[in-house]
Amino acid sequence: MLARPGTYKVGGLGACTLMSRNALAKGASFSEIYNLSFVGEDRHFCIRAVALGLELYADTHYEPYHIYRESELAGVEKYKERLYPYLKGDDQLDKGAMNSIIPSNKITLAMLVKNEAARYLEKVLKHAARYITQAIILDDASDDNTCELCQSILNGIPLTIVSNPEPAFDNEVVLRKQLWRLAANTDPDWILILDGDEIFEDKALEELPILASRKDVDVLYFRLYDMWDELHYREDKYWQAHRQYRPFMVRYKKGFPYKWKETPQHCGRFPINISKLSGAASELRIKHLGWMKQEDRQEKYNRYMTLDPEGRYGILEQYSSILDENPNLLPWLEEEEKHTSDEIKPPPTASTNGGDIIVHTMPLFIKDKHDLSLANSCFSSLAKYYPDSLIVLFNQGKLTNAELTKYLRQFKLRFHILGKGSMVSLALARGTCLNYLWKYLPDIKYISEIAQDMIFPSHWLDEMINFLNTHQDQPMVCPGIINYRGERYPQESDRLILENIPTNDLNGMNEFLSSLSIEKELEGFAYPVVHRAEALKAVGGYNTSFLKGPQGFENDCLLLGYRYYMGLKHNWKPICCLKTYVYQGSTILQTIPGNEGEANLKGLIHMYGLKGIMELEQIHQNNTYYKELYEELFKQLGIEK
C-alpha cells in the first residue's frame, strides 16, 4: 500500500520527522523509556507519542534517501535519476521532462465583472489572491474603475484583463463562453469561476490547494450561501442554493467537447456537459455577498424583470421574493459543520420545505477493506444516479467521526453523522436516525432505510415513490433484491440463480439490475425499504425499551406495528415492487434466531404476545420458523389447543 504515493497512518516513523508544536507540548520526545528494550530513539519517540494519543503518518509522495553510512553515498546519483528524471547534468531542470512527471495543480481564477469597484470586488480579490496562480478578468464595459482596481490588487500575479467596448450581459451565455475561451487559452490546470461578489470562507486558503492536488477528480462542487447581511443567509422556498453542491472549479481538459446551455440568462458558468467528468463535493462554503444591500436587491430585481419579464429562464415568484420585507434568515456559523454527536444539530443542508423530500438512513460499520469496498460501491451508485441526496448515518465504527467525514467527502452526497464510532445495537442505530429526523425534519414525506452493502440502479427510488403515490393504502414498499449469490428475493417459482453479476462496473450493474424489472408485486420484506414518514412515526420505529439485544427481530417488530396500524381486518402484508431491483452484497436475513436474537425475541413477545407471533406467521407464510416458534411457546405455557 505504501508504494502508492499518499499519506498513510502508520505505527512507526524514523529519521525525517515533522512534528507539531502541539505534539511537543503534550510530551512527545526522543528520550529513552527505561522499561523498553527496543534500540533507537525513533522507536521510543513513536511509542510515547501514540501513548499520549497522537497519531503517526507517513508521506510517500517524495521518497527520501537515508544516508545512514558513508558507503550509501554511492547510491545518491541512482536515487536522483529514479526519483527526479527531469534533472539534467549539474542538477539543471529539464522542463519538458518535469512537466510530464509532476502534476500541475495551478488554480486560474476566471471572473466576469461589470461596475464592481464600489461593491465587493476588492474584498473578494484580496482573498482570492492568496490561493490562485493566475487570473483572467473579463470586463463587460464597466464605466467605473473596475479594471484599475483589478490591476492594483492582483499586482504580482499573472493577469489577463479584457474589457469589452459594448455591454453584453443581456446575453449571458456569450460572455460566459468568452470568459471560458480566455481562460482556456492560458493552458490552465484548474479553472475557478467566481463572480465579483463571491468569496470562499477563510479555511479555503489551506484546503483549496489540497483539493487541487487530487488526481481522481476533474470537477469540484461547493455550496453557495446567499448572504442577506454580514451575519445571516436566506433560506426559504425560493432560496435554497446552499442545499445543493454546484460546480465552481473544473480541471481543464484539452480535447474535451465542451457544450453550453444556449440560453441568454441562467446558462450556468461552466459548459453543461462537465457533469460527465469525475467530480467530488467539498464542505468548503462560498458566501454570495451580492444580496446584502437593499439597493443591490432592488437593482437585481429590476434587471431580471427587464431581461426576463415572463420568467422564461427563471422563476417569476423568486424574482418577486427578492424584495420581501421579512425573509427567513439563518445565522452564518463559521464552524457549523464541526459539531459532534454530543451536540446534535439539524443538518445544515437538509430541506424541510415542500413536503416531498426523501432522506436516507444507514447504520455504517467499516471494519476492513471488504466493508470499505462495499460502501464505495453503495455511495458511488447513489451519487451517480441521485446526487446531492441526504444520508443520515449512524457511525458504528471502526472509523472515528473525523476519519469518516474525510472519507465521505469524495462522494457527491450530503451526509450527517450520528453516533461516536462505537458499536451499538442495530435497533438503537436505526432508531436514533429516525428520532433525529422526526425532531429536526418533521415535514419530510419519505424515509428510506438502506445499508452499505447495496448497489442502486438509476431508477429504483423513482419506482418506490411512484408505487407509494399510486398505492395510498401502503405505508412502505421494498424493491426486489438480488444478492451476491445471484439469489432473488422474493423468490420466483423458477428459483433461477443468476451469474456473472458485474459488481465492479456501475454502468454494467445499472443495465443488469434494469434487465430484471418486471411489472409485478409480491409479498415480502427486505432492506432497502422506503416508508411514508408519517406512517413510520405513527408505529414508533424501533422501540429500544423492548429491543435490547444486539440485533434480530427488529424487522418483525416494525412489521407488526404496521399490521396493527393498518388494522388486522385488512390483513396487511409488506410488498416488494419488482419494477426495480437493488443488489445486496450479503445474504438476505429476515430474522436472527439463536442466542444473538434472543433478547429481541423476548422484547417482541413482551410487546405483542403470542398474538404477535400468530400475526407474523400470517405475514411470513412461506417461513415455517414462526409456526414452530408459536407451537413451542404454546407448549411452554402448558396450554392445550
GUKOL-970773 format. One record per residue: x, y negated, z of N, C-alpha, C in turn; residue in three letters. Coordinates in steps of 0.1 Angstrom, whole numbers, plus 5000, padded with zeros to 4 digits. Layout:
N
XYZXYZXYZALA/...
END
This chain:
641
500850125000500050005000500949875000MET/502049885008502849765009503549724996LEU/503649824987504349794974503549694966ALA/502249684968501449584961501549444968ARG/501949344961502149214967500849174975PRO/501049134987499949094996500449065010GLY/499449045019499749015033499049125041THR/499749205049499249325055499449325070TYR/498449365078498649385092499449505094LYS/500549495102501549605104501749615119VAL/502549725122502849755136504249695140GLY/505049665131506449605135506949515124GLY/507849425128508549335120510049335123LEU/510749265114512249255117512949155108GLY/514049105113515049025106514448885102ALA/513548875093513048745089511548735094CYS/511348655104510048645110509648505112THR/508448465108507948335110506948345122LEU/507048265132506248275144505648145147MET/504448135152503748015156504147965169SER/503947835172504147775185503247845195ARG/502047885191501047945200501648085205ASN/502348155196502848285200503948265210ALA/504848175208505848145218505348095231LEU/504248015231503647965243503048085251ALA/502548185244501948295251502948395257LYS/504248375253505248455259506048555250GLY/505748545237506448625227507948595228ALA/508848695228510248665229511048795225SER/512348775223513148895219513848955231PHE/513548905243514248965255513849115257SER/514749185262514549335264513449365274GLU/512649465271511649525280512349635287ILE/512649635300513549725306513149865306TYR/511849895305511450035306511150095292ASN/511650035282511550085268512950125263LEU/513050245257514350295253514650265239SER/513750195232514050155218515250065217PHE/516050085206517149995204516749885194VAL/517149765196516849655187515849555193GLY/516249425193515449325198514149305191GLU/514149335178512949315170511849405175ASP/512149535179511149625184510549575197ARG/511449515206510949465219510049345216HIS/510449265207509549145203508149185199PHE/508149285190506849325184505949395195CYS/506549475203505749545213505149445223ILE/506049345227505549245236504449155230ARG/504649125217503649035210502249105210ALA/502249235206500949305205500349315219VAL/501149345229500649355243500049225247ALA/500449115242499948975245498748945237LEU/498249035228497049015220497348945207GLY/498648935203498948875190498948985179LEU/498848935167498849035155500049005146GLU/500549115140501749115132501349135117LEU/501849055109501649065094502849065086TYR/502949145075504049145066503549085053ALA/504348995047504048935034504948995024ASP/504449065014505249135005505249064991THR/504848944990504848874977506248854972HIS/507148814981508548794977509448884987TYR/509848994982510649084990512049034993GLU/512349025006513648975010514749085008PRO/515949045007517049145007517849125019TYR/517949225028518549225041520049255039HIS/520949165041522349185041522849215055ILE/522749335059523049375072524549405074TYR/525149455063526549485064527249425052ARG/528549395053529349335042529249425029GLU/529149555031529049635019527749615011SER/526749555017525549535010525549405001GLU/526649335002526749214993526749254978LEU/527249374975527349414962525949434955ALA/524949444963523549464957522849344955GLY/523449224958522649094957522349064942VAL/523349084933523049054919521949134913GLU/521949264916520849354911519549314917LYS/519549274930518249234936517749104929TYR/518649014926518248884919517648914905LYS/518349004898517849044885516549104885GLU/516249194895514949264896513849174900ARG/514149084910513049004916512948874909LEU/513948824903513948694896514448704882TYR/513748764873514248784860514248664852PRO/513648554857513648424850514948344853TYR/515948394860517148324863518148364852LEU/518848264846519848294837521248284844LYS/522248274837523548254843523648134852GLY/524448144863524648034873523347994879ASP/522348094880521048064886520247954880ASP/520447934867519647834859518347894855GLN/517247814855515947874852515747894837LEU/515248014834514748034820513148014821ASP/512747894817511347864820510347954813LYS/510748004801509848094794509648224801GLY/510748274806510548404814509848374827ALA/510148264833509548224846508048214845MET/507548154834506048134832505348264830ASN/506148364824505448494822505448584835SER/506248544845506348624857505548564868ILE/505648434870505048374882503648314878ILE/502648354884501248304881501248154885PRO/500548074876500347934879499047914885SER/499047834895497747804903497547654904ASN/497947584894497747434894496247404893LYS/495847304901494447254901494347124893ILE/493647124882493347004875492046944878THR/491946824883490746754886490246694874LEU/488946724870488346664859487046584864ALA/486946454861485946374867485346274857MET/484046274857483246174848482846064857LEU/483145934853482845824861482245714853VAL/481545624861480945504855480645404866LYS/481245294866481045194876481045244890ASN/482145314894482245374907483145304917GLU/483645194912484645124921484145084934ALA/482945034935482344984947481545084955ALA/481645214951480945324958481845414966ARG/482045534962482745634970484045684963TYR/484345624951485445684944486745674951LEU/487045564958488345554965488545664975GLU/487445684983487545794993487645934987LYS/486945954977486946084970488346114964VAL/488946014957490246044950491346054960LEU/491345974971492345984981492446124987LYS/491246174989491146314995491646414984HIS/491146404972491546504962492946494958ALA/493646374959495046364956495946454964ALA/495346494975496246574985496246724981ARG/495446764971495546914968495546934952TYR/495346834944495346854930496746834924ILE/496946894912498246884905498246774894THR/497046764887496946654877495446614877GLN/495146504870493746454870493446414856ALA/492146434852491546394839490346304843ILE/490346184839489246094842488646044828ILE/487346074827486546024815485645914820LEU/485845794816485145674820484045644809ASP/482745644814481645614804481345464803ASP/482345394798482145254795481845174808ALA/482645184818482445104830482744964827SER/482044874834482344734833482844674846ASP/483344754855484044714867485444764866ASP/486144764878487544804877487744954881ASN/486845044877486945184880488245244875THR/488545214863489845274857491045224864CYS/491045104868492245044875492345114889GLU/491245134895491245204908491745344907LEU/491345414897491845554895493345554893CYS/493845464885495345454883496045424896GLN/495545334904496145294916496245414926SER/495145474928495045584938495845704934ILE/495745734921496445864916497845834911LEU/498445724915499745694911500745804916ASN/501545854907502445964910501946094907GLY/500646104903500046234899499846224884ILE/500246324876499946324861498546294859PRO/498246184851496846134850496546104835LEU/495446144831494846104818493546034820THR/493445914815492245834816491745804801ILE/490545834798489945804786488645724789VAL/488645604783487445514785486645504772SER/485445544772484545534760484145394758ASN/484145344746483745204743482245184745PRO/481445284743479945274745479445384754GLU/478545354763478045454773477245564765PRO/477345684771476645794765475945884775ALA/475645824787475045904798473545944795PHE/472945884785471645924782471646064775ASP/472846114771473046244766474246314773ASN/473946354785475046404794475846514788GLU/475246604780476046724775477146674766VAL/477046564759478046514751479246474760VAL/479046404771480046364780480746484786LEU/479946584791480446704797481346784788ARG/480946794775481846864766483146784763LYS/483046654762484246574760485246584772GLN/484646584784485546594796486246734796LEU/485446834792486046974792487146984782TRP/486946924770487946924760489246854764ARG/489046744771490246664776491046744786LEU/490346814795490946894805491647014798ALA/490947084789491547204782492747174774ALA/492847054769494047014761495246994769ASN/495146994782496346974791496947114795THR/496447224789496847354793496747384808ASP/495547364813495447374828495347524833PRO/495547544845495347674852493847674857ASP/493547594866492247584872491647444868TRP/490347434864489747304862488647284873ILE/488847184882487947154892487147034888LEU/485847044887485046934882484246874894ILE/484546754898483846684908483346554902LEU/482146504907481746374904482346274913ASP/482246144910482946044918482346024932GLY/481246094935480646084949480646214956ASP/481546314952481546444958482946464964GLU/482946524976484146534984484146664992ILE/485146744992485246865000485446825014PHE/485046925023485346905037486846915039GLU/487346875050488746855052489546985051ASP/488947095056489747215056490047265041LYS/489447205031489747235017491247215014ALA/491847115021493247085019494147205020LEU/493847295030494547415032494047535024GLU/492647545022492047665017492047665002GLU/491947544995491847544980493047604974LEU/494247564978495447634972495447784974PRO/494947834985494847974987493948034978ILE/492747974976491748024967492248024952LEU/493047924949493647914935494648024933ALA/495148084943496248184941495548324939SER/494248334940493648464938493748504923ARG/494148624920494348674907493148754902LYS/492148784911491048864907489748784904ASP/489948654904488748564903489048454893VAL/487948424885488048324874487148204877ASP/486148224885485248114889485048114904VAL/485147994910484947974924483647894926LEU/482747944935481447894938481447824952TYR/480847714953480747644966479347584967PHE/479047544980477747484983477847334983ARG/476847264978476847114977475747064986LEU/476046984996475146925005474846785002TYR/473546755000473046614997472946535009ASP/474046455012474046375024473146255023MET/472346235033471346125033471946005042TRP/472846035050473745935057475046005061ASP/475845935068477145995071477046125080GLU/475946145087475946255097474846355093LEU/474046335083472946425080472746455065HIS/472346575063472046615049470546645048TYR/469946635036468546655034468246805031ARG/467146855037466646985034465146995034GLU/464547015023463047035022462747115009ASP/461547115005461147194994461947164981LYS/462247034979462947004966464446974968TYR/464946984980466346954983466947074990TRP/467447164982467947294987469247334980GLN/469947234974471247264967472247344976ALA/472247314989473247374998472847525001HIS/471747574996471447714998471947804987ARG/472547744977473047814965474547784963GLN/475247884959476647864955476647834941TYR/477347724938477447674924478847664919ARG/479147684906480547674902481047534902PRO/482247514908482947384908484347404902PHE/484847524902486247544899486447664890MET/486947654878487047754868488447774863VAL/488947894862490247924856490047904841ARG/490847824834490747804820491347924813TYR/490547984804491048104796491048074781LYS/492148064776492248034761491648154754LYS/490848114743490248214735488848254740GLY/488448214752487148254756486048164749PHE/484948224744484048144736483048064745PRO/483547954750482647874759481447824752TYR/480247834758479047784753478347694763LYS/477647594758477047494767475447504766TRP/474847454777473447444777473147304770LYS/472547314758472447194750471147114753GLU/471247054765470146964769470746824773THR/470046714770470646584773470746554787PRO/469946614796470046594810470146734817GLN/470746744829470846864837471446974829HIS/472446954821473047054813474147134820CYS/474447094833475547164840476847104837GLY/477747114847479147054845480047154838ARG/479747274837480547374830479847444819PHE/480547514810479847594800478947694807PRO/477847724801476847804807477247954808ILE/478148004799478548144799479648174808ASN/480148084817481148124827480648224837ILE/479348244837478748344846479248484842SER/479748504830480248634826481648664831LYS/482248554837483648574842483548624857LEU/484548684862484548724876484548604885SER/483748614895483548494904483548534919GLY/483748444928483648464942483148334949ALA/482448354959481848244967482748204978ALA/482948074981483748034992482847965002SER/483247975015482447905025482847755026GLU/483847705018484047565018482847495013LEU/482547375019481347295016481847165009ARG/480947115001481146984994480046884998ILE/480446765002479446665005479146584992LYS/477846564990477446474979476946344985HIS/477846244983477646114990476646024983LEU/476246054971475545964962474145924966GLY/473645994976472245964981472245884994TRP/473345844999473445795013472845655014MET/472845575004472345435004471045424997LYS/470145345003468845324997468945264983GLN/469845174981469945124967470445224957GLU/471245324961471645424952470445514949ASP/469645544959468545634957467545564947ARG/467345434949466445364940466945364926GLN/468245344924468945334911468745474904GLU/468945584912468845714906467445744902LYS/466545704910465145734907464745654894TYR/465145534893464845454881465445524868ASN/466745574870467445634859466645764854ARG/466345844864465645974860464345944853TYR/463545844858462245814853462345754839MET/463545684836463745634823464145734813THR/465145824817465645924808464846054807LEU/464046074817463246204817461846174823ASP/461046084817459746044823458746154824PRO/458846264816457946374816458446494824GLU/459546484829460146594837460446714828GLY/460946694816461346804807462546874811ARG/463446804817464746864821464946874836TYR/464046824844464046834858462646844864GLY/462446814876461146834883460646694887ILE/459446654882458946514885458746494899LEU/458246604906457946594921459246564928GLU/460346624924461646594930462046454928GLN/461846404915462246264913461446174922TYR/460146204924459346114933459746124947SER/460246244951460646264965461946184969SER/462646144959463846064962463545944971ILE/462445884969462045764977461245794989LEU/461145924994460445955006460945875018ASP/460045815025460445735037460945815049GLU/460345935051460746015062461146155058ASN/462246175051462646305046463146395058PRO/463146525056463646615067465146625066ASN/465846575077467246565077467846665088LEU/468946725084469646815094471046765096LEU/471546785108472946735112474046815104PRO/474946735100476146795094477146835105TRP/477446965106478347025116479647065110LEU/480747005114482047045108482347185110GLU/481947255120482247395123481047485123GLU/480047455115478747525116478847675113GLU/479847715105479947855101480847935111GLU/481347875122482247945131481547985144LYS/480247975145479648025158479748175159HIS/479848225171479948365173478648425177THR/478548555179477348615183476948585197SER/477848525205477448475218476548355217ASP/476648285206475848165205475148175191GLU/474048255191473348285178472648165174ILE/472848125161472148015155471548055142LYS/470547975136469948015124471048015113PRO/470948105103471848105092471847975084PRO/472947905081472847775075472347775061PRO/472347895054471947895040470647965038THR/469847995049468648065047467447975044ALA/466548025037465347945033464147985041SER/463347895045462147925052460947855045THR/461147805034460047735027459547825016ASN/458347805012457747875001457148015004GLY/457548075015456948205019457248325010GLY/458248305001458448414991459848464992ASP/460548435002461948475003462048625008ILE/463048695004463248825010464648825016ILE/464848875028466148875035466449025037VAL/467649065034468149195036468749215050HIS/468649325056469249355069470049485068THR/471149495075472049605074472949625086MET/472949735093473949775102475249815094PRO/476349755098477549785090478649835099LEU/479249955095480350015102481350055092PHE/482549995093483650025084484750095093ILE/484850225091485850305099487050345091LYS/486950345078488050395070487950345055ASP/488850385047488850345033487550385025LYS/487150505029485850555022484750465025HIS/484550425038483450335041483650195034ASP/484850155033485150025026484750035011LEU/485150145005484850164991483250164989SER/482550234998481050234996480550094998LEU/481050025008480549885010480849794998ALA/482049814992482449734980481349754969ASN/481049874966480049904956478749854959SER/478349864971476949814976476849664974CYS/477849584979477749444979478049394964PHE/478849464957479149424943477849434934SER/477049544937475849564929474849454932SER/474749424945473749324949474149184944LEU/475449154944475949024940475749014924ALA/475949124917475849124903474349094898LYS/473449164905472049154900471149064908TYR/471549034921470748944929471748844936TYR/472448764929473448674935472748574945PRO/473548534955473048444965472048504975ASP/471848634974470948694984471448674998SER/470548665008470948655022470948795028LEU/472048835035472048965042472448935056ILE/471548975065471848965080472449095084VAL/473749095088474449215091474649235106LEU/474549355111474949375125476249455124PHE/477349395129478749445128478849555139ASN/478949685135479149795143480649835145GLN/481549765139482949795140483449855127GLY/484749885125485749865134486449725132LYS/485949655121486449525118485949425129LEU/486749325132486349215140485449125132THR/484649035138483848945131484648855121ASN/485848815126486748735118487248815106ALA/487648935108488049025097486949045087GLU/485749075092484549095084484148975076LEU/484248855082483948735075484848715063THR/486148735065487148725055486948825044LYS/486548945047486349045037485049015028TYR/484048965035482748935027482848815018LEU/483848735020483948615011484148644997ARG/484548754993484848794979483548814971GLN/482348824978481148864972480248734971PHE/479548724959478748604957477348624964LYS/477448634977476248664985476348574997LEU/475248555004475248485017475148585028ARG/475948575038475948675049475848595063PHE/475148665072475148615086475348735095HIS/476348725103476848835111476348825125ILE/475748935130475348955144476249065150LEU/476249085163477049185169478449135171GLY/479249215178480649175181481649285176LYS/481249365167482149465162482349585170GLY/481349615179481349735187480049815184SER/480249945185479150045182477950035192MET/476750015187475550025195474650125188VAL/473450155194472550245188472050185175SER/471650275166471050235153469750155155LEU/468950195164467750125167468049975172ALA/469049965181469349835186469949745175LEU/470749805166471349725155470349675145ALA/469449765141468349725132467349635139ARG/467049665151466049585159466549445161GLY/467949425164468449295166468349205153THR/468649265142468449195129467049145127CYS/466049235130464649195128464249095138LEU/464649105151464249005161464848865157ASN/466048865152466748745147465948675136TYR/465448755127464648695116463348645120LEU/462648715129461348675134461548545142TRP/462648525149462848405156463248285148LYS/464148305138464748195131464148175117TYR/463548275111462948275098461548335098LEU/460648275106459348335108458448335095PRO/458848255085457948235074458348325062ASP/459348405063459748495052458648595049ILE/458548635037457448715032457948865033LYS/459148895029459649035028460949045036TYR/461049165041462349205048462749345043ILE/463949355038464449485034465449545044SER/465449675045466449745053467349825043GLU/468649795042469449855033470649915041ILE/471549995034472650055040473850035031ALA/475050045037476350015030476650115020GLN/476050235020476450345010475550344998ASP/474850234995473850224984474450144972MET/474050184960474350104948472950074942ILE/472749944939471449904934471449874919PHE/470349904912470249864898469749724897PRO/469649684884469349544882467849504885SER/466949604886465549564887464949624900HIS/465649684909465049754920464149664928TRP/464649544932463949454941462649404934LEU/462749374921461649324914460449424914ASP/460849554912459849664912459249684926GLU/460049664937459549684950458549574953MET/458849454950457949334953456749344944ILE/456949384932455749394923454749504928ASN/455349604934454449714939453649654951PHE/454349584960453549524971452549424967LEU/452949344957451949244952450749314946ASN/450849434940449749494934449049604943THR/449649624954449049724964448949654978HIS/448049564979447849484991447649565003GLN/447249695001446949775013448249845018ASP/449349825012450549895016451449795024GLN/451949835036452749745043454249755040PRO/454649855032456049875029456149965017MET/457349975011457550065000459050104999VAL/459350224994460650264992460850294977CYS/462050284972462350334958462550484958PRO/462750544946463250674945464750674949GLY/465250784954466650794958467350904951ILE/468550884947469450994942470750984950ILE/471151094956472251094965473551144958ASN/474651144965475951184959475951324954TYR/475051404958475051544953474151554940ARG/473551444936472751454925471251494928GLY/470951494941469651534945468751414945GLU/467451424940466551314940465551334952ARG/465051214957464051214967463051104964TYR/461751124965461151254968461451354957PRO/461451484960461851584951460751614941GLN/461051614928460151654918460051804918GLU/459151864911458852004911460052084905SER/460752024895461852094889463152094897ASP/463252014907464452004916465752004908ARG/465751934898466951924889468051854896LEU/469251904896470451844902471151764890ILE/471351644892471951554882473451554884LEU/474251554874475651554874476251434867GLU/477651414870478351304863477751174866ASN/477551144878477051014882478150904882ILE/478050804874479250704872479350604884PRO/479650654896479650564907480650454907THR/481650474899482750364898482550264887ASN/481350264881481050174870479750114872ASP/479649994876478349924879477449924867LEU/477949894855477149894844476650024840ASN/477550124841477150264839476050314849GLY/476250274862475250304872473950244869MET/473950124865472650054862471950124851ASN/472650164840472050244829471550384834GLU/472350444843471950574848470750564857PHE/470750474866469550464875468350424867LEU/468450334858467350284850466750404842SER/467550494838467150604829466250704837SER/466250694851465450784859464050724861LEU/463850604858462550534860461350614854SER/460350634862459050694857457950614863ILE/456750614856455550544862454850644871GLU/455450654883454850754893455150704907LYS/454250744916454350714930454150844938GLU/455050874947454950994955455050954970LEU/454451034979454651014993456051044997GLU/456550965006457850985011458450865017GLY/459550875025460250765031461750785031PHE/462450685027463950685028464450545026ALA/465550515033466050385030466750375016TYR/466650255010466250125015464650125015PRO/464150035023462750005024462549855024VAL/461449815017461049675017459749665024VAL/459749575035458549565043457849425040HIS/456549425042455949295044456349245058ARG/456849125059457449085071456349075082ALA/455149035079454149015089453649155094GLU/453649255085453249395090454349455099ALA/455549435095456649485103456749425117LEU/456449295117456449225130455249275139LYS/454149305132452949355139453149485146ALA/453949575140454249705146455449705155VAL/456149595155457149575165458549625161GLY/458749675149460049715145460549835153GLY/461649825160462349935167462349905182TYR/461549975190461449945204462550015212ASN/463549945215464650005222464450035237THR/463249995242462850035256462650185256SER/462250235245462050385244463150455235PHE/463650385225464650445216466050415222LEU/466450495232467650465239468850555235LYS/468650645226469750725221470550655210GLY/471650715206472450655195471750645182PRO/471050755178470250745166469350865165GLN/468450865156467450975154466050935157GLY/465150965148463650935150463250795150PHE/464250705147463850555145462750545134GLU/463050615123462150605112460750655116ASN/460650765123459350825127458550725136ASP/459250665145458550565154458050455145CYS/458750405136458350305127457150345119LEU/457150465113456050515105454850535113LEU/454950585126453850595134453150465137LEU/454050365139453550225142452750185130GLY/453150205118452450165106451150245105TYR/451150375108450050465107448850415116ARG/449250375128448250325137447850185133TYR/448750105128448449965124447449965112TYR/447650065103446750075091445350135095MET/445350215106444150275110444150425106GLY/444050515116444150655113443050705103LEU/441950635103440850685094441350665079LYS/442350585076442750565063443850665059HIS/444350745069445350845066446550785058ASN/447050675063448150605056449450695057TRP/450150695045451450755044452350665036LYS/453650675039454650595032454750635017PRO/455050545008455050564994456450534988ILE/456950614979458050584971457650554957CYS/458050434952457750394938458850434929CYS/458650524920459650584912459950504899LEU/459450384898459750304887461250254889LYS/461750274900463150234902463850334912THR/465150364909465850454918467150374923TYR/467550404936468750354942469650474945VAL/470950454943471850554946472250544961TYR/472350654968472750664982473950754983GLN/475050704988476250784988476450884999GLY/475350925005475351025016474051105015SER/473951205024472751285024471551205029THR/470351245026469151175029468651235042ILE/468751165053468351215066467051155070LEU/466051235074464751195079464751185094GLN/465351295100465451295115466851355119THR/467151345131468451405136468051495148ILE/467651615145467351705157468651735164PRO/468451785176469551825184469951725195GLY/471051735201471451655213471551505209ASN/472051475197472251335194470851255193GLU/469851325188468551265187467551285199GLY/468051365209467151405219466551285227GLU/467451185230466951075238465850995231ALA/466050975218465050905210463750985208ASN/463851125207462651205206461851195219LEU/462551195230461751175243461051035243LYS/461750935238461150805237459950795228GLY/460050865217458950875208457750945214LEU/457951055222456851125228456251035239ILE/457150965246456550875257455650765251HIS/456050725239455250615232453950675226MET/454050785219452850835211452350965216TYR/453051035225452451165230452451275219GLY/451751385223451551495213450751445201LEU/449851355203449151295192450051245181LYS/451151175185452051115176452751225168GLY/453151335175453751445167452851505157ILE/451551515161450551565151450451475139MET/450451345142450451255130451651255122GLU/452851285128454051295120453951425111LEU/453251525116453051645108452251615096GLU/451351525097450451485086451351395076GLN/452151315081452951225073453951305065ILE/454651395072455651475065455151625063HIS/454251635055453551765053454551875047GLN/455551835040456451935035457651965044ASN/457651915056458651935066458052015078ASN/458552145079457952225090458452185104THR/459452105104460052065117459052015127TYR/458151925122457151865131456151965136TYR/455752055127454752155132455352245142LYS/456652285140457352365150457552295163GLU/457852165162458052085174456752075182LEU/455652055175454352035181454052165189TYR/454252275182453952405189454752435201GLU/456052395200456952415211456552325223GLU/456252205220455852115231454552165237LEU/453652215229452352275234452652385244PHE/453552475240453952585249454452535262LYS/455352435262455952385274454952325283GLN/453852275278452852225287451952335292LEU/452052455287451252565292449752555288GLY/449552495276448152475272447852575261ILE/446752645262446352735252445552665241GLU/445852705229445052645218443652705217LYS/
END
